[in-house]
Amino acid sequence: MSMRLVVVGAGGRMGRALVRAIHETEGATLVGAVERSGSPLIGEDAGTLAGVGPLGVAISDDPLATFATADGVLDFTTPAATIEFAGYAAQARIAHIIGTTGCTSEDDAKIAAAARHAPIVKSGNMSLGVNLLAALVEQASRALNAADFDIEIVEMHHKHKVDAPSGTAILLGEAAAAGRKVVLSEASVRGRDGITGAREEGTIGFASLRGGSVVGDHSVILAGAGERLVLSHHAEDRGLFARGAVKAALWAHERKPGLYSMRDVLGIGA
């Protein structure tokens, strides 16, 4: 039986990509699309808006009623909206796939609480390549000790992105921190300006670039004396994130409640 999916934020660029990905995936069916109250897109056909033709699914501003008809929800919105949707998904006992970035530790705690009642897959990036990269970063940071190799993470996105560092950069930072057995929040350096002094050993640096229409470029640099190891991923089409999210939804369908990651979905060990 096909999995019935809802897209929230269906009118945005990622929302439309998610609608297209569902339409193209065997075993998945779009049954609902949600936008914020007052959106001029309310009532529009989600398929027509996404460029795949009419699907008979009108965009609604009532997530609670829409979730009641579904098996899962795909969510690349904002932290505040995601927390609200997590509550509705938990109430409906349906899978919640979260690609939203910029969540605080308080937001994450609320999402973890919702995961006691429904399966949630949350990741800063839904692509196979990035999650393989994260596994490689963890292994490399474990093998190359902090006394000999410094870690810097450089990311670039389009000029409309509102959070920095990106969720993917943080995911990679967490992988590096796991390899070094440190806590990222205690080891990270998010910006340098002025006379900063020498680089502190063991820190994990972040640099965020914004401009143009870049979908997402990420590099993890492990810099030692006389050599550098650079592990990189370049996203050329946001459709790859949408396809990963649909894959995650199909994997999460009928799983027991819990908080999962894309590594769980893809079966990638540390």
C-alpha positions in Angstrom: 0.0 0.0 0.0 1.3 3.4 -1.0 2.5 5.7 1.9 0.3 8.8 2.2 2.4 11.9 2.6 1.8 15.5 3.5 4.2 18.4 2.6 4.3 21.4 4.9 5.6 24.6 3.4 4.4 23.2 0.1 4.6 26.6 -1.7 8.3 27.1 -1.1 11.2 26.0 -3.2 11.9 22.9 -1.1 8.2 22.3 -0.7 7.7 22.1 -4.4 10.7 19.9 -4.8 9.2 17.5 -2.2 5.9 17.4 -4.1 7.8 16.5 -7.3 9.9 13.8 -5.4 6.7 12.2 -4.0 5.1 12.2 -7.4 8.2 10.5 -8.9 8.6 7.8 -6.2 6.8 4.5 -6.3 5.1 3.6 -3.1 4.5 7.3 -2.1 1.4 9.4 -2.7 0.8 13.0 -1.9 -2.4 13.4 0.1 -2.0 16.8 1.7 -0.1 20.1 1.3 0.0 22.8 4.0 1.0 26.5 3.9 0.8 29.2 6.6 -2.5 30.9 7.3 -3.1 33.8 5.1 -0.8 32.5 2.3 -2.1 33.5 -1.2 -1.4 29.9 -2.2 -4.2 28.4 -0.1 -6.6 26.5 -2.4 -4.0 26.1 -5.2 -3.3 22.6 -6.5 0.1 21.5 -5.1 0.9 19.5 -8.2 0.3 22.3 -10.5 2.4 24.7 -8.4 5.2 22.1 -8.4 5.1 21.8 -12.1 3.9 18.1 -12.3 0.3 18.9 -13.3 -2.9 18.7 -11.2 -2.8 16.1 -8.4 -6.2 17.0 -6.8 -4.4 18.1 -3.6 -5.4 21.7 -2.6 -3.0 23.6 -0.3 -4.6 24.0 3.1 -3.8 26.0 6.2 -5.1 23.4 8.6 -2.3 21.0 9.4 -4.1 19.1 12.2 -6.9 18.0 9.8 -4.5 17.3 7.0 -2.2 15.1 9.2 -5.2 13.0 10.2 -5.4 11.6 6.6 -1.7 10.8 6.3 1.0 8.3 7.2 3.8 10.9 7.3 4.8 14.5 6.9 7.8 16.1 5.2 9.0 19.3 6.8 11.7 21.7 5.6 10.2 24.8 7.2 11.3 27.0 10.2 12.1 25.9 13.8 9.0 27.4 15.2 6.8 25.8 12.6 8.6 22.5 13.0 7.9 22.4 16.7 4.2 23.0 16.1 4.1 20.3 13.4 6.0 17.8 15.7 3.1 18.1 18.1 0.5 17.5 15.5 2.4 14.5 14.0 2.9 13.0 17.5 -0.8 13.4 18.1 -1.6 11.7 14.8 1.1 9.1 15.4 2.6 9.6 12.0 6.2 9.7 10.8 7.7 13.2 10.8 10.7 13.8 8.5 12.5 17.0 9.5 15.0 18.8 7.3 14.5 22.1 9.0 17.8 23.8 10.1 18.5 26.4 12.7 16.9 24.5 15.6 18.1 25.4 19.1 18.9 22.9 21.9 15.5 23.8 23.3 13.8 23.1 20.0 15.7 19.8 19.8 14.4 18.8 23.3 10.8 19.4 22.2 11.4 17.3 19.0 12.9 14.5 21.2 9.8 14.7 23.4 7.5 14.3 20.4 9.6 11.3 19.2 8.3 9.4 22.2 4.9 9.2 20.4 5.9 9.0 16.7 8.9 8.1 14.6 10.9 11.2 13.7 13.8 11.3 11.2 15.8 14.6 11.7 18.9 15.5 9.8 20.7 18.7 8.8 21.0 17.1 5.3 19.0 14.3 3.7 21.5 13.4 0.9 23.3 10.1 0.7 26.6 11.8 -0.2 26.6 14.2 2.8 25.8 11.4 5.3 28.6 9.3 3.8 30.8 12.4 4.1 29.9 12.7 7.8 30.9 9.1 8.4 34.2 9.7 6.7 34.8 13.0 8.7 34.2 11.1 12.0 36.7 8.4 11.0 39.3 11.0 9.8 39.0 13.1 12.9 39.4 10.0 15.1 42.6 8.9 13.2 44.2 12.4 13.0 44.7 13.7 16.5 44.1 17.3 17.5 47.8 18.0 18.3 48.7 17.4 14.7 45.6 18.3 12.6 43.3 21.3 12.9 39.7 21.1 11.6 38.0 23.8 9.7 34.5 23.6 8.0 33.7 25.9 5.1 30.2 26.1 3.6 28.6 28.2 0.9 24.9 28.7 0.2 22.6 30.9 -1.9 22.0 34.5 -0.7 18.5 33.8 0.6 19.6 31.3 3.3 18.8 32.7 6.7 20.8 30.6 9.1 24.6 30.1 9.6 26.4 27.9 9.9 24.2 25.6 7.8 22.6 22.5 9.3 24.9 20.4 7.1 28.0 22.2 8.4 26.8 21.6 12.0 26.1 17.9 11.1 29.7 17.6 9.8 31.0 19.5 12.9 29.2 17.0 15.1 30.8 14.1 13.2 34.2 15.7 13.7 33.6 16.3 17.4 32.4 12.7 17.8 35.7 11.5 16.2 37.6 13.6 18.7 35.4 12.7 21.6 34.6 16.3 22.4 31.4 18.3 22.6 30.9 20.5 19.6 29.3 23.4 21.5 32.4 23.6 23.6 35.0 23.2 20.8 33.5 25.2 17.9 34.6 28.6 16.7 31.9 30.3 14.7 33.7 33.4 13.6 37.0 35.3 13.6 37.5 39.0 13.4 40.4 41.3 14.4 43.4 40.3 16.4 42.2 36.8 17.5 45.5 35.4 18.6 46.8 31.9 17.6 44.4 29.2 16.8 43.5 27.2 19.9 44.4 23.5 19.6 41.4 21.1 19.3 38.9 23.7 18.2 36.6 23.1 15.2 36.2 26.2 13.1 33.3 27.3 10.9 33.2 29.7 8.0 29.9 30.6 6.2 29.7 32.1 2.7 26.5 33.4 1.1 25.9 34.4 -2.5 24.2 33.8 -5.8 22.2 30.6 -6.2 24.5 28.0 -4.7 22.5 25.0 -3.5 25.1 23.9 -1.0 28.9 23.4 -0.9 30.7 21.9 2.1 34.3 21.2 2.8 35.9 19.8 5.9 39.6 20.6 6.0 42.0 18.7 8.3 45.2 20.8 8.2 48.5 19.5 9.5 52.1 20.5 9.1 52.9 20.3 5.4 49.7 18.6 4.4 45.9 19.1 4.2 43.1 16.5 3.8 40.0 18.1 2.3 36.7 16.2 2.3 34.0 17.9 0.2 30.4 17.6 -1.1 28.8 19.8 -3.7 25.0 19.8 -4.1 23.8 20.8 -7.6 20.1 20.2 -7.3 17.9 20.5 -4.2 15.9 17.6 -5.6 18.5 15.3 -4.0 17.4 16.5 -0.5 13.8 15.9 -1.4 14.4 12.4 -2.7 16.3 11.6 0.5 13.4 12.9 2.6 11.0 10.7 0.7 13.4 7.7 1.2 13.5 8.5 4.9 9.7 8.6 5.1 9.3 5.2 3.5 11.9 3.8 5.9 10.1 5.4 8.9 6.7 4.1 7.9 5.3 1.9 10.7 8.5 2.0 12.7 8.2 2.4 16.4 8.4 5.9 17.9 11.9 7.3 18.3 14.3 9.9 17.1 16.3 8.7 14.1 18.9 10.1 11.7 19.7 9.6 8.1 22.5 7.3 9.2 19.8 5.0 10.5 17.9 5.3 7.2 21.0 4.6 5.1 22.5 2.0 7.4 25.8 3.9 7.7 27.7 3.1 10.9 30.0 5.6 12.7 
